Amino acid sequence: MTAAEPARRRLGHAGSWPEPTSRVSLREHTPRPGVTVLEVIGDVDLAEADAIRVRMSQMLHQTRPERAVLDLSGVGFLGSHGLTAVVRSSRAAGEAGVRLDGVTGPGNRAVIRPVRMTGLDRLIAWYPDLDTALAA
């Protein structure tokens, strides 16, 4: 037995780390005909980013909206993988011929700051709340 084995056993690991579990909730809704919203609540990084990308792709191809809105107002952390999911969602929307807008949440620095720092505010139109996005 190696020195690390007792620690692995205490932590419940047999030799490799478990897959990260998603800490995000996704909710899709249609506030009016032709507009579909993907609402994201929680922290977005590695495990959550793939879930967002997959759900956005499904939404674009199954409901075929004229316009999609990615609502990140309920996000408390937006990591680099989450930013990549936003870029991929934008590309998928463009390929599907769908306009994609985003919602940051009013004063939500966890989303506003990385969106501005990475230039995503030049790729996607962002709004402080869903009502403002829907009125645009």
C-alpha positions as CSV (number, residue, x, y, z in Angstrom):
1,M,0.0,0.0,0.0
2,T,1.4,3.4,-1.0
3,A,1.3,6.4,1.3
4,A,-1.5,8.0,-0.8
5,E,-3.8,5.0,-0.7
6,P,-5.3,5.5,2.8
7,A,-6.1,9.1,1.9
8,R,-7.8,8.0,-1.4
9,R,-9.8,5.4,0.6
10,R,-10.9,8.1,3.1
11,L,-12.0,10.3,0.3
12,G,-13.7,7.5,-1.5
13,H,-11.3,7.5,-4.5
14,A,-9.9,4.3,-5.9
15,G,-7.3,5.9,-8.1
16,S,-8.9,8.7,-10.1
17,W,-11.0,11.7,-9.3
18,P,-14.7,11.6,-10.0
19,E,-16.3,13.5,-12.8
20,P,-17.4,17.0,-11.6
21,T,-21.1,17.3,-11.0
22,S,-23.1,20.1,-12.5
23,R,-24.1,22.9,-10.2
24,V,-26.4,24.6,-12.6
25,S,-30.1,24.6,-13.3
26,L,-31.3,25.2,-16.9
27,R,-34.8,26.2,-17.7
28,E,-36.2,26.7,-21.2
29,H,-39.3,28.8,-21.8
30,T,-41.1,30.7,-24.5
31,P,-42.3,34.0,-23.3
32,R,-43.9,34.8,-26.7
33,P,-44.1,33.1,-30.1
34,G,-40.8,33.0,-31.9
35,V,-38.7,33.7,-28.8
36,T,-37.1,31.0,-26.7
37,V,-35.2,31.7,-23.5
38,L,-32.6,29.5,-21.9
39,E,-32.3,30.6,-18.3
40,V,-29.2,29.5,-16.4
41,I,-29.0,29.5,-12.6
42,G,-25.9,28.7,-10.6
43,D,-22.2,28.7,-11.1
44,V,-20.9,28.0,-14.7
45,D,-17.6,26.4,-15.3
46,L,-16.4,23.0,-16.8
47,A,-19.3,20.6,-16.1
48,E,-22.0,23.2,-16.5
49,A,-20.6,24.7,-19.7
50,D,-21.1,21.5,-21.7
51,A,-24.7,21.2,-20.4
52,I,-25.4,24.8,-21.6
53,R,-23.9,24.1,-25.0
54,V,-25.9,20.9,-25.5
55,R,-29.2,22.4,-24.2
56,M,-28.7,25.5,-26.5
57,S,-28.1,23.3,-29.5
58,Q,-31.1,21.2,-28.8
59,M,-33.3,24.3,-28.2
60,L,-32.1,25.8,-31.5
61,H,-32.8,22.6,-33.5
62,Q,-36.0,21.4,-31.9
63,T,-38.0,24.6,-31.3
64,R,-36.4,26.6,-34.2
65,P,-37.1,30.0,-32.7
66,E,-36.6,33.3,-34.6
67,R,-34.8,34.6,-31.6
68,A,-33.0,33.0,-28.6
69,V,-32.1,34.6,-25.3
70,L,-29.4,33.3,-23.0
71,D,-30.4,34.5,-19.6
72,L,-27.4,34.5,-17.2
73,S,-29.0,36.8,-14.6
74,G,-29.0,33.9,-12.1
75,V,-25.3,33.1,-12.6
76,G,-23.0,33.7,-9.6
77,F,-19.8,32.6,-11.3
78,L,-18.9,32.6,-15.0
79,G,-15.6,30.8,-15.6
80,S,-13.6,30.5,-18.8
81,H,-15.5,27.3,-19.8
82,G,-18.8,29.1,-19.4
83,L,-17.5,31.9,-21.6
84,T,-16.6,29.4,-24.2
85,A,-20.1,27.9,-24.0
86,V,-21.5,31.4,-24.7
87,V,-19.3,31.7,-27.8
88,R,-20.3,28.3,-29.0
89,S,-24.0,29.1,-28.4
90,S,-23.5,32.2,-30.5
91,R,-22.0,30.3,-33.3
92,A,-24.7,27.6,-33.2
93,A,-27.4,30.3,-33.3
94,G,-25.7,32.0,-36.2
95,E,-25.5,28.7,-38.1
96,A,-29.2,28.1,-37.4
97,G,-30.1,31.6,-38.6
98,V,-31.3,32.6,-35.1
99,R,-30.5,35.9,-33.4
100,L,-29.0,35.3,-29.9
101,D,-29.1,37.9,-27.2
102,G,-27.9,37.7,-23.6
103,V,-29.1,38.8,-20.2
104,T,-26.5,39.7,-17.5
105,G,-28.8,40.6,-14.7
106,P,-28.7,44.2,-13.3
107,G,-25.4,44.8,-11.6
108,N,-24.4,41.2,-11.8
109,R,-20.6,41.6,-11.9
110,A,-20.1,37.8,-12.0
111,V,-21.4,38.0,-15.6
112,I,-20.9,41.6,-16.7
113,R,-17.2,41.8,-15.9
114,P,-16.1,38.7,-17.8
115,V,-18.4,39.5,-20.8
116,R,-16.8,42.9,-21.1
117,M,-13.2,41.8,-20.4
118,T,-13.4,39.1,-23.2
119,G,-15.2,41.3,-25.7
120,L,-18.4,39.1,-25.7
121,D,-20.3,42.3,-25.5
122,R,-19.3,43.0,-29.1
123,L,-20.4,39.5,-30.2
124,I,-23.8,39.4,-28.6
125,A,-26.2,42.2,-27.5
126,W,-26.5,42.0,-23.7
127,Y,-29.4,43.4,-21.6
128,P,-29.7,44.0,-17.9
129,D,-32.9,42.0,-17.5
130,L,-35.2,39.7,-19.5
131,D,-38.0,42.3,-19.9
132,T,-35.5,44.8,-21.5
133,A,-34.2,42.0,-23.8
134,L,-37.7,41.0,-24.9
135,A,-38.6,44.6,-25.6
136,A,-35.5,45.1,-27.9
